[in-house]
Amino acid sequence: MPELSISEYLRPGDLVAIGEATAEPRSLVGQFLDAARGIDGITALCGYTLDDIWHTVPEDHPTVMSYAAHGSLRKLAATGQLHIVPCHLSSLVRFLRNGTLAVDVILMQLPPADADGYHSLGGTVGYLTDALDSARVVLAEINPNMPRTNSSRRIHQSRITATISSENPMPGSPTRPATDVDRTIATNVAALIPDGAALQLGVGAIPAEIAKVIRDRSNLRVRSNLIGDWVLDLVDSGALDIRVEGACVTGMALGSPQLYDFVDGNTGIEFVHLDELLSPAALASCDPFIVVNSALQVDLLGQVNAESLGGLYVGAVGGQVDSFRATRTAKSGLSVIALPATNAAGDKSSLVARLDGPTTSLQSDVDIIATEYGVADLRATTAVQRAERLIAVAAPAHREALRAALECGHRTER
């Protein structure tokens, strides 16, 4: 396959889909952004990126579209340059598969091909696989630093239009150091996790701390669309035995070089598509399937805002609702929101009378809200019971205002 000059493959009006996390081809993205300045109507569809090059995008050259304002896209959101498609991750997959989002060009990063000409998808089995059949052009950055992972989903080199080579390092973990608040929340959540549970934790300080607390568990399973270095903790402790078939199933790994070394060629870690990860058949034996997600706010009904604050989009719908609803198809399940009771300054409560943004997860989708002040179990509760339990896990300085809002709501209803 020839080395490429990306401008030869772009046309005015193209929708260019770019791999996320480890699948983001940093060198190709640099070439693309340079070329897109001179081509009208180009749109870039991005996902999770940690590459600061996106901060340099001039307005609408290209137009940048995403399902999330995560990572480096958050600065584009702050300037109004990020165009959000607020959809479930499962819906994004469907839009790409059925042509609702008709992708013209794919940019992706892959490890070198095997002896039969097949490339592993590496550390990210993402949404691009759903656009491969219809895309006019597939451009790949071949990088030996990309781990070769265990997955039935691969791409043959004959499907790739052209390539470049690079040895860019894999993106590192976005996890910040844990605080005492994070550790307390993690301890509260960990109390909900029994031996034999199947887990989705994602990445971040709280998931990392949860894994440290549950190192003494046994026969755990992981069924998480995103894994971080916490998997290493669980394997090292023996809580997760990856010699057992199906013990660790994921769609994306994002973390340290040690994590990428661990998943490289490891047949005990299976990388699958979202459809397979959350299929009812796969979840039927999960007892329980415990899904832990984060949020920006929770109101007194237990409704969750994971998307925006103060009119600024900073999060995503993402896979939160998909995974929460998957707990209902498992043999048993628990949907958990874990969040600090206040912002970092302590002056704004994360538990609120009214959400300052959209409702990401419905009250009926959420079982547990965990803060550093305890656990609010919302299952089989009335609206008043929910509110009382949520106020009990709010920061003490904000409880009186929440009670006043609750009482005002009662008077209004009467």
N, C-alpha and C positions, 0 to 999 in steps of 0.2 A: 504494500500500500504506500502511495507517495506521501511525502511530507506536504503539509498543506499551507495555502495562503487563504485565510478564512474569508476574505472579501469576495473571493470567487464563488462562494457557496451561498451568499446572502442575497436576497431580493427585497425590494421595497414591500412593506406590509407583512413581512415574515413574523410568525410567532416562534421564538427560539426558546426551547425548554432546556434548563440547565440543571445538572445533577446537584444534589444537596449533600451537605456534610462531607464525608470522605469522597463522594462521587463528584464533587465540584472540581472541574479542571482549571486550576488557577492560571496556568499559562494561556489556555484557550480563552478564558474569560477576559484576560487582558487584551488579547488580540481582538476579540469580539467587541469590547467596549470602544476600542480605537476605531474599528471599522464602522460601527453603528452610528458614529457621529456624522458620517457622510451619506447615510442611507435613510430615506424617509420611511416613517411608519413602522419601524422595527419595535417589537415588544419582547422583553425578556421575562420569562416565567421562572421565578426563583423559589427556592425553599430555604432550608436552614443553611445560612452561610456565616462563616467567621472570617471572611476575607474583607479587609478594610478598603479594597479597591472600589467597592460599591459606593463608598462615600464620595467618589470623584465623578459620578455620573452627572453630566449636564442635563437640564430639564428636558425630559421626553426624547432624549437621544442616547439610549433607547428609553421607551416607556418601561418602567419596571413594575411587574405584577407579581403578587405572591399570595399564598394563603395565610402567611404569618409575618409579623413584624419582629422576628427573632434575630439574634446575633447582630450582624453588621447592617441588616436592613432597618433596624430601629431608628438610625439617624436619618435615613431617607423618609421614614414615616413622619419624623418630627418636622421635616421641611415640606411635607405635603407631596413628596415625589413618589411615594410608594402607593400603588393602587392595589387595595386589598380585595381579594375574592373571599368573602366570609362563608366558608363551607366546611363541612365535615371532611376529614381526610379521605374517607370512603367515597364521598361525592366527587372529590377532585380526581380520584382514580377513575371513577365512572365517566366523568367529563372527558378525560383524555382517551379513554377506551372507545367511547361512542362518537367522538368527534365534536362534541359540544365545544371543547377547546381543541381546535384543529392545529396541531403542532406541525410546523414546516421543517424545523431544524432542531436536532438534539446535540447538545454539548455534554460530554460525560468523561469521567476519569475511570480507567480500568487498569488492572494489573496485566502483565504480559500474557499472551495466549499460551495454552498448554500444547502438547504435541499434536493434538487433533484440531488445533485452530480455534478452540473455544476460550473466551475470556470469562473468568469469574466476574461477578458484579462487585466483588470486594466487600467493603464494610458497609455498603448501603444498597439494599434492595428496595428502591423507591418507586416513585410514580412514573419514572421515565420508561420502565418496561411496558407500560400501558400505551405508550405513544410510538413504540418501535415499529409496529406494523404499518403505520400510516405516514410517518415522517418522510419527507423527501430526501433529507440529508442527515446522516449520523456521523458526527465528528468526535473522535476520541483522543484523549491525552493518555498515553500509555506510560505508566509510572510503576517501576518495580517496588516502590515503597508502599503501594496499595496492597493490603493483605489479600491473599487468595482464600476465599471462604467457602464453607460447605453449603451448597445450595443447588437445588434442581434448576434454578433459573440462571442461564448463561447466555452469552451472545457470541455468535460465530463471527470470525473476522471478515467473512464475506458480506456481512450485513453492514459493515462500517465503510463509509464513503472514503474517508481519509483520516490520517492520524498525525499527531506530533508526539515527540518523546519528551519526558521531563523526569526529574528526580526531586520534585518538590516534597517537603515533609508533609505528613498527614496533619490535618487540623487538630489542635489540642483540645483538651476538655474545657468547656465554658464554666465549669464549677468553681465558685468562689469558696474561700475558706469558711468552714462552718462556725457559727456563733453559738453561744450558750442557748439562745432561743431555738435554733435549729436542732440542737441536741435534745432539748426537752420535748419538742414536737416529735422528733424521731422516736424517742422512748415511748411517748403516748401511742403512736401508730404501731410500733413494734408489739405492743401488748395485744393487738388485734390479730397477730399473725401466728397461727399454730404450726406445729410440725406438719409437713406434707402439703402445705399451701402452695398454690401456683401464684406467681407474683408478676405484676407490672409496676415498675418503679420509675422509669425514665432516667433523667440525669439531673444533677443539681446537688446542692449541699444537703438537703433533707434526705433524698434517696440514699446518698452515700452514708449518712449517719444511721439511717434505718438498717442498712446492711451490717453495720458494725454491731448494732444491738442484737441482731438475730443470728449472729454467728453460732450460737449454741443450739439452734434449731436443727432438725434432721429431716431428710427426705424432701427438702424444698425443691420446687420447680420454678423456672423462669419462663414466662410467656409475655414478653415485653417488646413493643415495637422499637424501643430505644434502650440500649444498655450502656452503662458506663463502667468505670473501674470497680464499682461495687461488686460486680460479678467475680472479680478476682478475689475479693474478701470472702465471698460465700464459698468459692471453690477451695481456697486455702484452709478454711475452717472445717470443711467437710459437710457444711450445711447443704451444699449443692453438689451432687455427684454427677458429673457430666458423662460418666461411663454408662449411665442409664439412658436408654434411648428416649429422646424427646424431653430430656431434663432441662435443656436450655434452648429456647426457640426465640428468635428475634428478627427484626428487619433492618436494624441499624446499630452499629457500634461507634461510639464517640467518646474518646478519652485520651489516655496517655499512650506513648509508644509501647509500654508494657502490655496494654490492652490489645493493640494491633498485633503485636507479636503473639499474644495468646490465641487470638482467633485465626491467625494465619495457618491454614492447613489443618485446623482442629476439627475433627469430625464430630466432636461432642457438642459443638455449637452450630445449630442449624439456622441458616438465614432464609427467611420465607417472605412472600408477599403478604400484604395486609389481609387479603381475602383468606389466605390460609391460616394466618396467625389467629384470627378471631372467628373462624368458622365454628358453627355449633357442634360439628362432629369432633373437632379438636378440643373443644372446651367441655364436652360432656363428662369427661373424667376428672375435671378440676374441682376439688372439694376441700377448701373453697378456692375460687379465683378472686384474689384481692388486688384491686386496681387502685393505685395511689396517684393522684394528680394534684397540681397546684392551681391557684386562683389568685386573682387580684382582690376580689370582694365576694362576700356571701351575704345575702339579705336575710331577714328574719323569717322568711319562708323556707330558706335553704336553697334558694336559687343562686346560681354561680355566674359571676362575670370573670372570664379569663382573657378578655380582649382589650378593653380600653379604659382609660382613666382621664378625666378632665378633657374629654374630647380628643385625646391622642391615642391612636391605636398602638399598643405595645405588646400584644400577645397573639392569640390565635384561637379559633375554634379547634383546629387540629384534630387529633384523634381522641379528645377527651370524651365526647359523647359516644363515639363508636365503642371505646373500651368500657365505659360505664354500662352501656346497654348489653355488652357482651357478658357482663357478670350475671345477667338474667338468663342467659342461655347455658351457662355452666351448671354443673350439678348443684353447686351452691356458690354464692359470690357476695362480694362486698365492694361497694364503690366509695372511695375515701377522698376527701379534699383535705390536704395538709397545708396550712398557711400560718404565718405569724399573725397574732391578733391585731397588730398595728403596723404602720409603715416604720421605716428605720428610725425616724425622729420620734416616734411614739405619739405624735399629735393627731393622727388620723386613724380611726378604727377600720380594720378590714371587715368587720361585721357591722353591717349598716342597715338602716331602715329601708332605704331604697338604693338600688344599684345605680352607679354612675357610669352606665354603659349597657351594652346588650346582655341579654340572658343567654349564656353559653350552654349551661346545663340546667334542665328543668328541676324543680323541686322533687319530682317523682323519680329522677335519675340518680339522686344522691342519698346515700345511706348514712355517712359519717362525716362530720366536720371536726378536724383535730387542730387545736392551737396549742401554744405553750401552757395554757390554763386548763387543759383537759380535753375530753372527747365528748362531743354532742352526738348521741345516737338518735337519728331522725326517723328510724324505721317505725312504722305503725303508730305514728303520732298525729295529733290534730295540729292545726295551725298555731294555736296558743301554746301547746306543749313544745312544738318546734322552737318557737320564739323564746320561750323560757330556757330551754336547753342551750340555745345559741348564745343568749345573753350571759349564761353561766360560764361560757368559755371565752367571752370577750375580755379585753383588758379592763381591770377594775375601774380605771378612770373614765371609761366610756359606757359603763353599764347603766348608770342613771339616765343618760340621754336616750339610750336604747329602750329602757323601760318606759320613759315618757312617750317615745314614738309609738311603742306598742299600745299604750293606753289611749293615745290620741286616735290610733287606728280603730280601736274598739268603739270609742265614742262615735266616730264617723260612721262605722258600720251600723250602730244602733240608730 
